[in-house]
Amino acid sequence: MGHADMSHADMSPAARARKALVEQFGVAPSAVWSAPGRANLIGEHTDYNDGYVLPFALPHRTAVAAAPVDGPCWTVWSEHTNERVGFGADDLTLGRVDGWAGYVAGVSWALRDAGHPVEPAVMAVASDVPLGAGLSSSAALECAALGALAGDAAPIGEWPRIAQRAENAYVGMPCGIMDQSAAVLCERGHALFLDCRDSSYQQVPFDLDGAGLAMVLIDTRAPHRLVSGEYAARRADCEAAAKTLGVLALRDVDSAALDEALARLGEDVTRRRVRHVVTENQRVLDVVTLLRAGWIREIGPLLTASHTSLRDDFEVTVPQLDTAVSAAIAAGAYGARMTGGGFGGCVLALIDAAAEQEVSAAVTAAFAQAGFDRPAAFLVTPSVGASAD
Ligand code: GLA
């Protein structure tokens, strides 16, 4: 294996997808697109409340290479499972293909449903985005497949909605618009400040290097359980609370009027869910203000406050996430929080660039002491959204 494996590891996902298409199907690609995973700097469980989010793209990407075929079917091969999955026009109805290929079939369905022609094709998928770590490997796959299948046929401004629809209606995960927007719209060196109500966005400079800072992503490797059921339950709680409060979405509850709104809610658990969403939206706005002023270190306490709110009020953390946050802060991080949907996944910590080893070692030691599996830690820099390769 040796030699072949080494060159494989050195190749980008786009180069691997391109090569795999030739090897698997004997054709050269007519299109190769890649899209990144994401981390969310702040603004968690706010997207489906019409609120604000501030994700950035990871350097890790998923690529899809595609070529049209004459037959009636699509066939997609994945490097990860080394399996081929075929689907025909009949399968482009809701939920007919499951597993990883469901995201590709879902995008084909959603494209057609939005009036964009999608012709049968062979595809190869290669990815560097960690799977099941809450880093949006699914949105990366959806958006890369969308590019490879529809390319310029669907205006890029429509991609996030089409990909989200694939996930909501075909795969059956009621996610918001954050992950697909990040996969498409992010820019290098910036975080994406997105208003999930009207999809307007601004690129906010997030120059860690210039400030001697770094973001370390700690993959807790905690088993991702309950994700879609608990996620749907949180979403339903928020929607019910908005109804009780007589607003379209919790985004409409102003942080200055929070106490008044809470007083109108009967149950303690509902009050806590609402308090998380309203305070989290305000934290996003505050982080954007600080970043624009060039005060990056100063966002630290807001990141940590977000984690506390997700732990105590929204109740989507697990002990591994809480342990990683406490250990990173004790080791000198300016702030740390879980990122993504929760119930496992990753913690993002803002640190001095020179402190990487120290923080990683402290988290690893805390995990060993608590009897958790060994976590993985790596530095991440804000990277670019979907691109043709
Ligand atoms: C998941 C969903 C997103 C968002 C986050 C929580 O990643 O896919 O839409 O709701 O959880 O912020």
Residues whose N, C-alpha, C, O or C-beta is under 5 A from the ligand:
A	BS01	GLA	G43 E44 H45 T46 D47 C175 G176 I177 M178 D179 G340 G341
